[in-house]
Amino acid sequence: MYYLRLPRGIPANLKISIVLLILIVLVGTAGFQILEGVDSITSLYWTIVTVTTIGYGDVVPHTMGGRIFSIIIIISGVSVALYTFTAAMAFSVEGQLKTIMGVSKMQEKINQTKDHVIVCGYGKVGKNIVSTLIKEKIPFVVIEKDTAAVEILARNNLLHVVGDATYNETLDMAGTSRGKVLISCLSNDADNLYVIIEAKEMNPKIHLILRASRPESVKRFLKLGADKVILPEEAGANQMAGAAKEYF
């Protein structure tokens, strides 16, 4: 059985008004078709024009029943349409305000955080790092620009900054100047390079742990001030080889 299902999060009054508006359009379409003897498309057109009070001048019921029915549609349809529009606008504005207030509260919490870890990137590696930090009860702030990843962070109430970690402003919002460690696990070595430069300029005492995709990037990162550079593939290979060694 199929039925109309509206998205979650919509207020009950708005849901009811939307359903009523749809019912009025359906009833109006059927009513004009029966009373005026016109086709379904014309009936739908007449109903929409009547409810929206556009009034092109071509909607003129010819029968007495059609005119009475038109009056009912005008009174009920216009009222419900106006209420729906007002409720939708209020819901939209309220949602925007909540988003703005949510970001403001998040930034306020970040501004009070110090001696924390800044995690640049919330991909597969970043998620595992965050899980470990949570278990160890180490304070952290995540920098991420991907919308899907940001939604996960927000849903779990994790401190985060939406933006590009290679930008000075983004690192500043994450409290890099007050941080103790910065872990950059971005997939692009060039991006990690920018993170080193910007972070060290902002906080010379911060410890930098970076991910590298290529072996030749390791020396470059260390030369620029990185404390540790990890090659995930190499680390994984060493770990598996170590596990195999136990059987010999």
ROSE-4610 file (N, C-alpha, C; in Angstrom, 1 decimal, always signed):
// ROSE-4610
residu = [M/M/M/Y/Y/Y/Y/Y/Y/L/L/L/R/R/R/L/L/L/P/P/P/R/R/R/G/G/G/I/I/I/P/P/P/A/A/A/N/N/N/L/L/L/K/K/K/I/I/I/S/S/S/I/I/I/V/V/V/L/L/L/L/L/L/I/I/I/L/L/L/I/I/I/V/V/V/L/L/L/V/V/V/G/G/G/T/T/T/A/A/A/G/G/G/F/F/F/Q/Q/Q/I/I/I/L/L/L/E/E/E/G/G/G/V/V/V/D/D/D/S/S/S/I/I/I/T/T/T/S/S/S/L/L/L/Y/Y/Y/W/W/W/T/T/T/I/I/I/V/V/V/T/T/T/V/V/V/T/T/T/T/T/T/I/I/I/G/G/G/Y/Y/Y/G/G/G/D/D/D/V/V/V/V/V/V/P/P/P/H/H/H/T/T/T/M/M/M/G/G/G/G/G/G/R/R/R/I/I/I/F/F/F/S/S/S/I/I/I/I/I/I/I/I/I/I/I/I/I/I/I/S/S/S/G/G/G/V/V/V/S/S/S/V/V/V/A/A/A/L/L/L/Y/Y/Y/T/T/T/F/F/F/T/T/T/A/A/A/A/A/A/M/M/M/A/A/A/F/F/F/S/S/S/V/V/V/E/E/E/G/G/G/Q/Q/Q/L/L/L/K/K/K/T/T/T/I/I/I/M/M/M/G/G/G/V/V/V/S/S/S/K/K/K/M/M/M/Q/Q/Q/E/E/E/K/K/K/I/I/I/N/N/N/Q/Q/Q/T/T/T/K/K/K/D/D/D/H/H/H/V/V/V/I/I/I/V/V/V/C/C/C/G/G/G/Y/Y/Y/G/G/G/K/K/K/V/V/V/G/G/G/K/K/K/N/N/N/I/I/I/V/V/V/S/S/S/T/T/T/L/L/L/I/I/I/K/K/K/E/E/E/K/K/K/I/I/I/P/P/P/F/F/F/V/V/V/V/V/V/I/I/I/E/E/E/K/K/K/D/D/D/T/T/T/A/A/A/A/A/A/V/V/V/E/E/E/I/I/I/L/L/L/A/A/A/R/R/R/N/N/N/N/N/N/L/L/L/L/L/L/H/H/H/V/V/V/V/V/V/G/G/G/D/D/D/A/A/A/T/T/T/Y/Y/Y/N/N/N/E/E/E/T/T/T/L/L/L/D/D/D/M/M/M/A/A/A/G/G/G/T/T/T/S/S/S/R/R/R/G/G/G/K/K/K/V/V/V/L/L/L/I/I/I/S/S/S/C/C/C/L/L/L/S/S/S/N/N/N/D/D/D/A/A/A/D/D/D/N/N/N/L/L/L/Y/Y/Y/V/V/V/I/I/I/I/I/I/E/E/E/A/A/A/K/K/K/E/E/E/M/M/M/N/N/N/P/P/P/K/K/K/I/I/I/H/H/H/L/L/L/I/I/I/L/L/L/R/R/R/A/A/A/S/S/S/R/R/R/P/P/P/E/E/E/S/S/S/V/V/V/K/K/K/R/R/R/F/F/F/L/L/L/K/K/K/L/L/L/G/G/G/A/A/A/D/D/D/K/K/K/V/V/V/I/I/I/L/L/L/P/P/P/E/E/E/E/E/E/A/A/A/G/G/G/A/A/A/N/N/N/Q/Q/Q/M/M/M/A/A/A/G/G/G/A/A/A/A/A/A/K/K/K/E/E/E/Y/Y/Y/F/F/F]
num = [1/1/1/2/2/2/3/3/3/4/4/4/5/5/5/6/6/6/7/7/7/8/8/8/9/9/9/10/10/10/11/11/11/12/12/12/13/13/13/14/14/14/15/15/15/16/16/16/17/17/17/18/18/18/19/19/19/20/20/20/21/21/21/22/22/22/23/23/23/24/24/24/25/25/25/26/26/26/27/27/27/28/28/28/29/29/29/30/30/30/31/31/31/32/32/32/33/33/33/34/34/34/35/35/35/36/36/36/37/37/37/38/38/38/39/39/39/40/40/40/41/41/41/42/42/42/43/43/43/44/44/44/45/45/45/46/46/46/47/47/47/48/48/48/49/49/49/50/50/50/51/51/51/52/52/52/53/53/53/54/54/54/55/55/55/56/56/56/57/57/57/58/58/58/59/59/59/60/60/60/61/61/61/62/62/62/63/63/63/64/64/64/65/65/65/66/66/66/67/67/67/68/68/68/69/69/69/70/70/70/71/71/71/72/72/72/73/73/73/74/74/74/75/75/75/76/76/76/77/77/77/78/78/78/79/79/79/80/80/80/81/81/81/82/82/82/83/83/83/84/84/84/85/85/85/86/86/86/87/87/87/88/88/88/89/89/89/90/90/90/91/91/91/92/92/92/93/93/93/94/94/94/95/95/95/96/96/96/97/97/97/98/98/98/99/99/99/100/100/100/101/101/101/102/102/102/103/103/103/104/104/104/105/105/105/106/106/106/107/107/107/108/108/108/109/109/109/110/110/110/111/111/111/112/112/112/113/113/113/114/114/114/115/115/115/116/116/116/117/117/117/118/118/118/119/119/119/120/120/120/121/121/121/122/122/122/123/123/123/124/124/124/125/125/125/126/126/126/127/127/127/128/128/128/129/129/129/130/130/130/131/131/131/132/132/132/133/133/133/134/134/134/135/135/135/136/136/136/137/137/137/138/138/138/139/139/139/140/140/140/141/141/141/142/142/142/143/143/143/144/144/144/145/145/145/146/146/146/147/147/147/148/148/148/149/149/149/150/150/150/151/151/151/152/152/152/153/153/153/154/154/154/155/155/155/156/156/156/157/157/157/158/158/158/159/159/159/160/160/160/161/161/161/162/162/162/163/163/163/164/164/164/165/165/165/166/166/166/167/167/167/168/168/168/169/169/169/170/170/170/171/171/171/172/172/172/173/173/173/174/174/174/175/175/175/176/176/176/177/177/177/178/178/178/179/179/179/180/180/180/181/181/181/182/182/182/183/183/183/184/184/184/185/185/185/186/186/186/187/187/187/188/188/188/189/189/189/190/190/190/191/191/191/192/192/192/193/193/193/194/194/194/195/195/195/196/196/196/197/197/197/198/198/198/199/199/199/200/200/200/201/201/201/202/202/202/203/203/203/204/204/204/205/205/205/206/206/206/207/207/207/208/208/208/209/209/209/210/210/210/211/211/211/212/212/212/213/213/213/214/214/214/215/215/215/216/216/216/217/217/217/218/218/218/219/219/219/220/220/220/221/221/221/222/222/222/223/223/223/224/224/224/225/225/225/226/226/226/227/227/227/228/228/228/229/229/229/230/230/230/231/231/231/232/232/232/233/233/233/234/234/234/235/235/235/236/236/236/237/237/237/238/238/238/239/239/239/240/240/240/241/241/241/242/242/242/243/243/243/244/244/244/245/245/245/246/246/246/247/247/247/248/248/248]
x = [+0.9/+0.0/+0.9/+0.6/+1.4/+0.6/+1.3/+0.6/+1.6/+1.1/+1.9/+2.7/+4.1/+5.0/+5.8/+5.7/+6.5/+7.7/+8.8/+10.1/+10.0/+10.9/+10.9/+11.4/+11.0/+11.5/+10.6/+9.6/+8.6/+7.6/+7.2/+6.3/+4.9/+4.2/+2.9/+1.9/+1.9/+0.9/+1.2/+2.5/+2.8/+2.5/+2.7/+2.3/+0.8/+0.0/-1.4/-1.9/-1.3/-1.7/-1.3/-0.2/+0.2/-0.7/-1.1/-2.0/-3.4/-3.9/-5.1/-5.1/-4.0/-3.9/-3.9/-3.2/-3.3/-4.7/-5.4/-6.8/-7.7/-7.5/-8.3/-8.1/-6.9/-6.5/-7.2/-7.1/-7.7/-9.2/-9.8/-11.3/-11.7/-11.0/-11.3/-11.2/-10.2/-10.0/-11.2/-11.5/-12.6/-14.0/-14.1/-15.4/-15.7/-14.7/-14.8/-15.1/-14.4/-14.6/-16.0/-16.6/-17.9/-19.0/-18.8/-19.8/-19.8/-18.6/-18.5/-18.3/-18.0/-17.9/-16.6/-15.6/-14.3/-13.3/-12.2/-11.2/-10.4/-9.7/-9.0/-7.9/-7.2/-6.1/-6.7/-7.8/-8.5/-9.0/-9.6/-10.1/-8.9/-7.8/-6.6/-6.2/-6.1/-5.7/-6.6/-7.9/-8.9/-8.7/-8.5/-8.3/-7.1/-6.0/-4.7/-4.8/-5.5/-5.7/-6.6/-7.6/-8.5/-7.8/-7.1/-6.4/-5.3/-4.6/-3.5/-4.0/-5.2/-5.8/-5.1/-4.6/-3.9/-4.9/-6.0/-7.2/-6.8/-6.6/-6.3/-7.6/-8.8/-10.0/-10.7/-10.0/-10.6/-11.2/-11.1/-11.8/-13.2/-14.1/-15.5/-16.5/-16.8/-17.8/-19.1/-19.7/-20.9/-22.2/-22.1/-23.2/-23.3/-24.5/-24.7/-23.9/-24.0/-23.2/-21.7/-21.2/-19.8/-19.4/-20.3/-20.0/-20.0/-20.9/-21.0/-19.7/-19.4/-18.2/-17.0/-16.9/-15.8/-15.6/-16.7/-16.7/-16.1/-16.5/-16.0/-14.5/-14.1/-12.6/-11.8/-12.4/-11.7/-11.5/-12.6/-12.6/-11.6/-11.8/-11.0/-9.6/-9.5/-8.2/-7.2/-7.7/-6.9/-6.4/-7.3/-7.0/-5.9/-6.1/-5.1/-3.8/-3.9/-2.6/-1.8/-2.5/-1.9/-1.3/-2.0/-1.5/-0.2/-0.3/+0.8/+2.0/+1.8/+3.0/+3.6/+2.7/+3.2/+4.0/+3.4/+4.0/+5.4/+5.4/+6.6/+7.7/+7.4/+8.3/+8.9/+8.0/+8.4/+9.3/+9.0/+9.8/+11.2/+11.3/+12.5/+13.4/+12.8/+13.5/+14.0/+13.2/+13.5/+14.7/+14.7/+15.7/+17.1/+17.0/+18.2/+18.8/+17.9/+18.3/+19.0/+18.4/+19.0/+20.3/+20.5/+21.8/+22.8/+22.5/+23.4/+23.7/+22.7/+23.0/+23.8/+23.6/+24.3/+25.8/+26.1/+27.5/+28.1/+27.4/+27.9/+28.2/+27.4/+27.6/+28.8/+28.9/+30.0/+31.4/+31.4/+32.6/+33.0/+31.9/+32.2/+32.9/+32.4/+33.1/+34.5/+34.7/+36.1/+37.0/+36.5/+37.3/+37.7/+37.0/+37.3/+38.2/+38.5/+39.3/+40.8/+41.7/+43.1/+43.8/+45.1/+45.9/+45.2/+44.6/+43.9/+44.5/+43.9/+44.4/+43.5/+44.2/+43.4/+43.6/+42.5/+42.5/+42.0/+42.9/+42.5/+42.1/+40.8/+40.3/+39.6/+38.3/+37.5/+37.1/+38.2/+37.9/+38.1/+38.5/+38.7/+39.7/+40.9/+41.9/+41.5/+40.9/+40.5/+39.5/+38.5/+37.5/+38.1/+39.1/+39.8/+40.6/+41.2/+41.9/+41.0/+39.8/+38.8/+38.3/+38.0/+37.5/+38.5/+39.8/+40.9/+40.9/+40.8/+40.9/+39.7/+38.6/+37.4/+37.6/+38.1/+38.4/+39.4/+40.4/+41.5/+41.1/+39.9/+39.4/+40.3/+40.8/+41.7/+40.9/+40.9/+40.1/+40.6/+39.7/+40.1/+39.0/+39.5/+38.6/+38.9/+37.9/+38.1/+37.8/+38.7/+38.5/+38.1/+36.9/+36.4/+35.6/+35.6/+34.9/+33.8/+33.9/+32.9/+31.6/+30.5/+29.2/+28.7/+28.9/+28.4/+29.2/+30.5/+31.3/+30.9/+30.7/+30.3/+29.0/+28.0/+26.7/+26.9/+27.9/+28.1/+28.7/+29.6/+30.3/+29.2/+28.3/+27.3/+26.3/+25.9/+25.0/+25.5/+26.9/+27.5/+28.0/+27.6/+28.0/+29.5/+30.3/+31.8/+32.2/+33.1/+33.6/+34.3/+33.9/+34.4/+34.3/+35.1/+35.1/+34.9/+33.9/+33.7/+34.6/+35.4/+36.3/+37.5/+38.4/+39.6/+40.7/+41.4/+42.4/+43.7/+43.8/+45.0/+44.9/+43.7/+43.5/+43.8/+44.5/+44.9/+43.7/+42.6/+41.4/+40.8/+40.8/+40.2/+41.0/+42.3/+43.1/+43.0/+42.8/+42.6/+41.3/+40.2/+38.9/+39.0/+39.9/+40.0/+40.9/+41.4/+42.2/+43.7/+44.2/+45.6/+46.6/+46.4/+47.3/+47.4/+46.3/+46.2/+46.4/+46.5/+46.5/+47.9/+47.9/+49.1/+49.6/+48.7/+49.1/+48.2/+48.7/+47.9/+48.2/+47.1/+47.3/+46.6/+47.4/+46.8/+46.8/+45.6/+45.5/+44.8/+45.1/+44.6/+45.2/+44.5/+45.0/+46.0/+46.0/+46.9/+48.1/+49.3/+50.6/+50.8/+50.3/+50.5/+49.6/+48.4/+47.6/+48.2/+48.8/+49.5/+50.7/+51.3/+52.4/+52.0/+50.9/+50.3/+49.9/+49.4/+49.0/+50.2/+51.3/+52.5/+52.9/+53.0/+53.5/+52.6/+51.3/+50.3/+50.3/+50.3/+50.2/+51.4/+52.6/+53.9/+54.0/+53.5/+53.5/+52.6/+51.5/+50.5/+50.9/+51.5/+51.9/+53.2/+54.4/+55.7/+55.9/+55.1/+55.3/+54.5/+53.5/+52.6/+53.3/+52.9/+53.5/+52.7/+53.4/+52.8/+53.0/+51.8/+51.9/+51.1/+51.8/+51.2/+51.2/+50.2/+50.1/+50.8/+51.5/+52.1/+51.7/+51.5/+51.1/+52.3/+53.4/+54.6/+55.8/+56.7/+57.9/+58.8/+58.8/+59.7/+59.1/+57.9/+57.3/+57.7/+58.2/+58.5/+59.6/+60.7/+61.9/+61.5/+60.7/+60.2/+59.4/+58.5/+57.7/+58.5/+59.4/+60.2/+61.1/+61.6/+62.4/+61.7/+60.4/+59.5/+59.0/+59.3/+58.9/+58.0/+57.6/+56.8/+57.5/+56.8/+57.5/+57.5/+56.3/+56.2/+55.5/+55.9/+55.2/+54.9/+53.7/+53.2/+52.9/+53.4/+53.0/+52.0/+50.7/+49.7/+49.9/+50.3/+50.5/+51.7/+52.7/+53.9/+53.7/+53.0/+52.6/+51.8/+50.8/+49.9/+50.7/+51.6/+52.4/+53.3/+53.9/+54.8/+54.0/+52.7/+51.9/+51.5/+51.2/+50.8/+52.0/+53.1/+54.3/+54.7/+54.5/+54.8/+53.8/+52.6/+51.6/+52.0/+52.5/+52.9/+54.1/+54.9/+56.2/+55.9/+54.8/+54.4/+54.3/+54.1/+53.9/+55.3/+56.4/+57.7/+58.6]
y = [-1.2/+0.0/+1.2/+2.1/+3.4/+4.5/+5.4/+6.6/+7.8/+8.9/+10.2/+10.2/+10.3/+10.4/+11.7/+12.6/+13.8/+13.6/+14.3/+14.2/+14.5/+13.8/+14.0/+15.4/+15.9/+17.2/+18.4/+18.1/+19.1/+19.2/+20.4/+20.6/+20.0/+19.5/+18.9/+19.8/+21.1/+22.0/+22.2/+22.2/+22.4/+21.1/+20.0/+18.7/+18.6/+19.0/+19.0/+20.0/+21.2/+22.2/+21.7/+21.0/+20.5/+19.5/+18.5/+17.5/+18.1/+19.0/+19.7/+20.4/+21.0/+21.7/+20.8/+19.6/+18.6/+18.1/+17.8/+17.3/+18.3/+19.6/+20.6/+20.6/+20.5/+20.5/+19.3/+18.1/+16.9/+17.0/+17.5/+17.6/+18.7/+19.8/+20.8/+20.3/+19.5/+19.0/+18.1/+17.2/+16.2/+17.0/+18.0/+18.7/+19.5/+20.2/+21.0/+20.1/+18.9/+18.0/+17.4/+17.1/+16.6/+17.7/+18.9/+19.9/+20.7/+20.9/+21.7/+20.8/+19.5/+18.7/+18.9/+19.4/+19.6/+18.5/+18.5/+17.4/+17.6/+16.6/+16.6/+17.7/+17.9/+18.9/+20.3/+20.6/+21.9/+22.0/+21.0/+21.0/+21.3/+20.7/+20.9/+22.4/+22.8/+24.2/+25.2/+25.0/+25.9/+25.9/+24.7/+24.6/+25.4/+25.2/+25.9/+27.4/+27.8/+29.3/+29.8/+29.1/+29.5/+29.6/+28.6/+28.5/+29.6/+29.8/+30.7/+32.2/+32.4/+33.7/+34.4/+33.7/+34.3/+35.0/+34.3/+34.9/+35.4/+34.5/+34.9/+35.4/+35.1/+35.6/+34.5/+33.4/+32.3/+31.2/+31.4/+30.4/+31.0/+30.6/+31.0/+29.8/+29.3/+28.2/+28.6/+27.7/+28.1/+27.6/+26.6/+26.1/+26.8/+26.7/+27.3/+26.5/+25.1/+24.3/+24.5/+24.8/+25.1/+26.4/+27.4/+28.7/+28.6/+27.8/+27.6/+26.9/+25.8/+25.0/+25.9/+26.8/+27.7/+28.6/+29.0/+29.9/+29.1/+27.9/+27.0/+26.8/+26.5/+26.3/+27.6/+28.7/+30.0/+30.2/+30.1/+30.3/+29.4/+28.1/+27.1/+27.0/+27.0/+26.8/+28.0/+29.2/+30.4/+30.4/+30.1/+30.2/+29.2/+27.9/+26.9/+27.2/+27.7/+28.0/+29.1/+30.1/+31.2/+30.7/+29.9/+29.3/+28.5/+27.6/+26.7/+27.6/+28.6/+29.5/+30.1/+30.6/+31.3/+30.3/+29.1/+28.1/+27.6/+27.5/+27.1/+28.1/+29.4/+30.5/+30.5/+30.3/+30.3/+29.2/+28.0/+26.8/+27.0/+27.7/+27.9/+28.9/+30.0/+31.0/+30.4/+29.6/+29.0/+28.0/+27.3/+26.3/+27.0/+28.2/+28.9/+29.5/+30.0/+30.5/+29.5/+28.3/+27.2/+26.8/+26.8/+26.5/+27.5/+28.8/+29.9/+29.8/+29.6/+29.5/+28.3/+27.2/+25.9/+26.1/+26.8/+27.1/+28.0/+29.0/+30.0/+29.3/+28.4/+27.6/+26.7/+26.1/+25.2/+25.9/+27.1/+27.9/+28.4/+28.7/+29.2/+28.1/+26.9/+25.7/+25.5/+25.7/+25.5/+26.6/+27.8/+28.9/+28.7/+27.9/+27.6/+26.4/+25.7/+24.5/+24.9/+24.2/+24.4/+23.1/+23.1/+21.9/+20.7/+20.9/+19.8/+19.3/+18.4/+17.8/+18.4/+18.9/+19.3/+18.2/+17.6/+16.5/+17.1/+17.1/+17.7/+16.5/+16.4/+15.4/+14.3/+14.0/+13.1/+11.9/+11.4/+10.3/+9.0/+7.9/+6.6/+6.7/+7.3/+7.5/+8.4/+9.6/+10.5/+10.0/+9.2/+8.6/+7.7/+6.9/+6.0/+6.8/+7.9/+8.7/+9.3/+9.8/+10.4/+9.4/+8.2/+7.1/+6.8/+6.8/+6.6/+7.7/+9.0/+10.1/+10.2/+9.7/+9.7/+8.7/+7.5/+6.4/+6.9/+7.6/+8.1/+9.4/+9.9/+11.1/+12.3/+12.4/+13.5/+14.5/+15.8/+16.8/+17.0/+17.3/+17.4/+18.3/+18.8/+19.5/+19.0/+18.7/+18.2/+19.3/+19.3/+20.2/+19.4/+19.7/+18.9/+19.8/+19.6/+20.4/+19.6/+18.2/+17.4/+17.4/+17.7/+17.8/+16.6/+15.4/+14.2/+13.9/+14.2/+14.0/+15.0/+16.2/+17.3/+16.9/+16.3/+15.9/+14.8/+13.9/+12.9/+13.5/+14.4/+15.1/+15.9/+16.6/+17.4/+16.5/+15.3/+14.4/+13.8/+13.6/+13.1/+14.1/+15.4/+16.5/+16.6/+16.3/+16.4/+17.8/+18.4/+19.7/+19.7/+20.5/+20.6/+22.0/+22.2/+23.4/+23.0/+23.7/+23.4/+24.3/+23.7/+24.5/+23.7/+24.4/+23.8/+23.9/+22.8/+22.9/+23.6/+23.8/+24.5/+26.0/+26.5/+27.9/+28.3/+29.4/+30.0/+30.3/+30.8/+31.2/+29.9/+28.8/+27.6/+27.0/+27.0/+26.5/+27.4/+28.7/+29.6/+29.3/+29.0/+28.7/+27.4/+26.5/+25.2/+25.4/+26.6/+26.8/+26.3/+26.3/+25.8/+26.6/+27.8/+28.6/+28.1/+27.5/+27.0/+25.4/+24.8/+23.4/+22.8/+21.5/+20.8/+20.0/+19.3/+18.4/+18.7/+18.6/+18.7/+17.4/+16.7/+15.5/+15.8/+15.8/+16.0/+14.7/+14.2/+13.0/+13.2/+14.3/+14.6/+13.7/+13.3/+12.3/+12.9/+14.2/+14.9/+15.4/+15.0/+15.5/+17.0/+17.6/+19.0/+19.8/+19.2/+19.9/+19.7/+18.6/+18.4/+19.3/+19.6/+20.6/+22.0/+22.4/+23.7/+23.8/+22.6/+22.6/+22.8/+22.1/+22.3/+23.7/+24.4/+25.8/+26.7/+26.6/+27.5/+27.2/+25.9/+25.6/+26.0/+25.8/+26.2/+27.7/+28.4/+29.9/+30.4/+29.7/+30.1/+29.7/+28.5/+28.0/+27.2/+27.8/+27.2/+26.0/+26.0/+24.9/+23.7/+23.8/+22.7/+21.5/+20.3/+19.0/+18.6/+18.2/+17.9/+16.4/+15.7/+14.3/+14.3/+13.9/+13.9/+12.6/+12.5/+11.3/+11.7/+10.7/+10.9/+9.8/+10.2/+9.2/+8.6/+9.4/+9.0/+9.1/+8.1/+8.0/+9.3/+9.9/+11.1/+12.3/+12.3/+13.4/+13.4/+12.2/+12.1/+13.1/+13.1/+13.9/+15.4/+15.7/+17.1/+17.6/+16.8/+17.1/+17.3/+16.4/+16.5/+17.7/+18.0/+19.2/+20.5/+20.5/+21.7/+21.8/+20.8/+20.9/+19.8/+18.8/+17.7/+16.9/+16.5/+15.6/+14.2/+13.7/+12.4/+12.3/+11.5/+11.3/+9.8/+9.5/+8.1/+7.8/+6.7/+6.2/+5.0/+5.3/+4.2/+2.9/+2.9/+1.6/+0.8/+1.6/+1.0/+0.5/+1.3/+1.0/-0.3/-0.3/-1.5/-2.7/-2.6/-3.7/-4.2/-3.3/-3.7/-4.4/-3.9/-4.5/-6.0/-6.2/-7.5/-8.5/-7.9/-8.8/-9.2/-8.2/-8.5/-9.6/-9.5/-10.5/-11.9/-11.9/-13.2/-13.8/-12.9/-13.3/-14.1/-13.9/-14.6/-16.1/-16.5/-17.9/-18.7/-17.9/-18.5/-18.6]
z = [+0.0/+0.0/+0.0/-1.0/-1.1/-0.5/+0.1/+0.7/+0.7/+0.9/+0.9/+2.1/+2.0/+3.1/+3.0/+3.9/+3.9/+4.6/+4.3/+5.0/+6.5/+7.2/+8.7/+9.0/+10.1/+10.5/+10.2/+9.3/+9.0/+10.1/+10.6/+11.7/+11.3/+12.3/+12.1/+11.4/+11.8/+11.2/+9.7/+9.3/+7.9/+7.1/+7.7/+7.1/+6.8/+7.8/+7.7/+6.6/+6.5/+5.5/+4.1/+4.0/+2.7/+2.2/+3.1/+2.7/+2.4/+3.2/+2.8/+1.5/+1.2/-0.1/-1.2/-1.1/-2.1/-2.3/-1.2/-1.3/-2.0/-1.6/-2.3/-3.8/-4.2/-5.6/-6.3/-5.6/-6.2/-6.3/-5.2/-5.1/-6.2/-6.3/-7.2/-8.6/-8.9/-10.3/-10.7/-9.7/-9.9/-10.0/-9.2/-9.2/-10.4/-10.9/-12.2/-13.4/-13.3/-14.4/-14.5/-13.3/-13.2/-13.5/-12.8/-12.9/-14.3/-14.8/-16.0/-17.3/-17.1/-18.2/-19.0/-18.4/-19.1/-18.8/-19.6/-19.4/-18.1/-17.7/-16.5/-16.4/-17.5/-17.6/-17.4/-18.0/-17.9/-16.5/-15.9/-14.5/-13.6/-13.8/-12.9/-13.1/-14.3/-14.6/-13.9/-14.0/-13.3/-11.8/-11.2/-9.8/-9.4/-10.0/-9.7/-9.8/-10.9/-11.1/-10.0/-9.6/-8.6/-7.2/-6.9/-5.6/-5.4/-6.5/-6.5/-6.7/-7.0/-7.3/-8.4/-9.4/-10.5/-11.4/-11.7/-12.4/-13.8/-14.7/-16.1/-16.8/-16.2/-16.9/-17.7/-17.9/-18.7/-17.9/-16.6/-15.7/-15.3/-16.1/-15.9/-15.9/-14.8/-14.7/-15.4/-16.1/-16.9/-16.1/-15.3/-14.5/-13.2/-12.6/-11.3/-10.2/-10.4/-9.5/-9.6/-10.8/-11.0/-10.3/-10.4/-9.8/-8.2/-7.7/-6.2/-5.8/-6.6/-6.3/-6.4/-7.3/-7.5/-6.3/-5.7/-4.5/-3.3/-3.2/-2.1/-2.2/-3.5/-3.7/-3.4/-3.8/-3.6/-2.1/-1.3/+0.1/+0.8/+0.6/+1.3/+0.7/-0.6/-1.2/-1.0/-1.1/-0.9/+0.6/+1.5/+2.9/+3.2/+2.8/+3.0/+2.4/+1.1/+0.4/+1.1/+1.5/+2.3/+3.6/+4.3/+5.5/+5.3/+4.2/+3.9/+3.5/+2.8/+2.4/+3.6/+4.5/+5.7/+6.6/+6.8/+7.6/+7.0/+5.7/+5.0/+5.2/+5.0/+5.2/+6.6/+7.6/+9.0/+9.3/+8.7/+8.9/+8.3/+7.1/+6.4/+7.2/+7.7/+8.4/+9.8/+10.4/+11.7/+11.5/+10.4/+10.1/+9.8/+9.1/+8.8/+10.1/+11.0/+12.3/+13.1/+13.1/+13.9/+13.4/+12.1/+11.5/+11.9/+11.8/+12.1/+13.6/+14.5/+15.9/+16.2/+15.5/+15.7/+15.4/+14.3/+13.9/+14.9/+15.3/+16.3/+17.6/+18.1/+19.4/+19.2/+18.0/+17.7/+17.8/+17.1/+17.1/+18.5/+19.3/+20.6/+21.5/+21.3/+22.0/+21.5/+20.2/+19.7/+20.2/+20.3/+20.9/+22.3/+23.0/+24.4/+24.6/+23.4/+23.5/+23.3/+24.0/+23.9/+24.2/+23.8/+23.9/+23.4/+22.2/+21.6/+20.3/+19.6/+18.4/+17.2/+16.2/+15.0/+14.0/+13.5/+12.6/+11.2/+10.3/+8.9/+8.0/+7.7/+6.9/+7.7/+7.3/+8.0/+7.0/+6.3/+5.4/+6.2/+5.5/+6.2/+7.3/+7.0/+8.0/+9.1/+8.8/+9.7/+10.7/+10.2/+11.1/+12.1/+11.7/+12.7/+13.7/+13.3/+14.2/+15.2/+14.8/+15.7/+16.7/+16.2/+17.1/+18.2/+17.9/+18.9/+19.9/+19.3/+20.2/+21.2/+20.7/+21.6/+22.7/+22.3/+23.3/+24.4/+23.9/+24.8/+25.5/+25.2/+25.8/+25.6/+24.4/+24.0/+23.2/+23.6/+22.9/+21.5/+20.6/+19.2/+18.4/+17.3/+16.3/+14.9/+14.2/+12.8/+11.8/+10.8/+9.7/+8.5/+7.9/+6.8/+5.9/+4.5/+3.6/+2.9/+2.9/+2.2/+3.0/+2.3/+2.8/+3.6/+3.0/+3.6/+4.9/+4.9/+6.1/+7.2/+6.8/+7.8/+8.4/+7.7/+8.3/+9.3/+9.1/+10.1/+11.4/+11.2/+12.3/+13.1/+12.4/+13.1/+13.8/+13.2/+13.8/+15.1/+15.1/+16.3/+17.3/+17.0/+17.9/+18.2/+17.1/+17.2/+16.8/+17.5/+17.2/+15.8/+15.0/+13.6/+13.0/+12.0/+11.2/+9.7/+9.1/+7.7/+6.8/+6.1/+5.2/+4.7/+4.0/+3.4/+4.4/+4.8/+5.8/+5.3/+4.0/+3.5/+3.6/+4.0/+4.2/+5.6/+5.7/+7.0/+7.9/+7.3/+8.1/+8.7/+7.9/+8.4/+9.6/+9.5/+10.6/+11.8/+11.6/+12.7/+13.4/+12.7/+13.3/+14.1/+13.7/+14.4/+15.7/+15.9/+17.1/+17.0/+15.8/+15.6/+16.5/+16.7/+17.5/+18.9/+19.4/+20.8/+20.9/+19.7/+19.6/+20.0/+20.4/+20.8/+19.6/+18.9/+17.8/+16.6/+15.4/+14.2/+13.4/+13.1/+12.2/+10.9/+9.8/+8.5/+7.7/+7.5/+6.7/+5.4/+4.8/+3.5/+2.4/+1.4/+0.5/-0.5/-0.7/-1.6/-0.9/-1.3/-0.7/-0.7/-1.9/-2.0/-1.0/-0.7/+0.3/+1.7/+2.0/+3.3/+3.4/+2.3/+2.3/+2.7/+2.2/+2.5/+4.0/+4.5/+5.9/+6.8/+6.5/+7.3/+7.4/+6.2/+6.1/+6.9/+6.7/+7.4/+8.9/+9.3/+10.7/+11.5/+10.9/+11.6/+11.7/+10.7/+10.8/+11.9/+12.0/+13.0/+14.5/+14.6/+15.9/+15.7/+15.9/+15.7/+16.7/+17.8/+18.8/+18.5/+17.6/+17.4/+16.8/+17.2/+16.7/+15.5/+14.4/+13.1/+12.8/+12.6/+12.1/+10.8/+9.8/+8.4/+7.7/+6.9/+6.0/+4.7/+4.1/+2.8/+1.8/+0.6/-0.4/-1.1/-1.2/-1.9/-1.0/-1.1/-0.3/-0.4/-1.6/-1.7/-1.0/-0.6/+0.2/+1.6/+2.1/+3.5/+3.9/+3.2/+3.5/+3.4/+2.4/+2.2/+3.4/+3.9/+5.0/+6.3/+6.5/+7.7/+7.7/+6.5/+6.3/+6.6/+6.3/+6.6/+8.0/+8.8/+10.2/+10.7/+9.9/+10.4/+11.4/+12.5/+13.5/+13.1/+12.5/+12.0/+10.7/+9.8/+8.5/+8.4/+8.1/+8.0/+6.5/+6.0/+4.7/+5.0/+4.9/+5.3/+4.6/+3.4/+2.7/+3.3/+3.5/+4.1/+5.5/+6.3/+7.7/+7.7/+6.8/+6.7/+6.4/+5.4/+5.0/+6.1/+6.9/+8.0/+9.1/+9.3/+10.3/+9.9/+8.6/+8.2/+8.2/+7.8/+7.8/+9.2/+10.2/+11.6/+12.1/+11.6/+12.1/+11.5/+10.3/+9.7/+10.4/+10.9/+11.5/+12.8/+13.4/+14.7/+14.5/+13.2/+13.0/+12.7/+12.7/+12.4/+13.7]
